[in-house]
Amino acid sequence: MSVSEDDVRRRIANLLEAGLATQLEPFPATEKEFAEITAELRAHDANDVVAKLTIGGFINHPYGPENWRCKECIYYLPVRKWCDLPELAVPVEPDWYCRLWRM
């Protein structure tokens, strides 16, 4: 039985709502720091959603003084509601945020 993207998105929403502790900081200010985070993600099983959420620094609401959210990130696919960063590749909601956010 395969799990749908909607099922995974609901699981993620439940984990975030339950207070899953994620690494929201530090935000990668340089490409080197960004690459270090993506390398850490690649070191985990591609199906380990909790590791992706934790390392990626996901939260279920906009972040920062500019209210960054997935919806404005270059990796966000709006029709699919999907993060297309290969190291993350998870279904997301438009108002969520992760520290790998890029404009």
Secondary structure, 3 states (H helix, E strand, C coil): CCCCHHHHHHHHHHHHHCCCCCCCCCCCCCHHHHHHHHHHHHCCCCCCHHHHHHHHCCECCCECCCCECHHHCCCEECCCCEECCCCCCEECCCCCECCCCCC
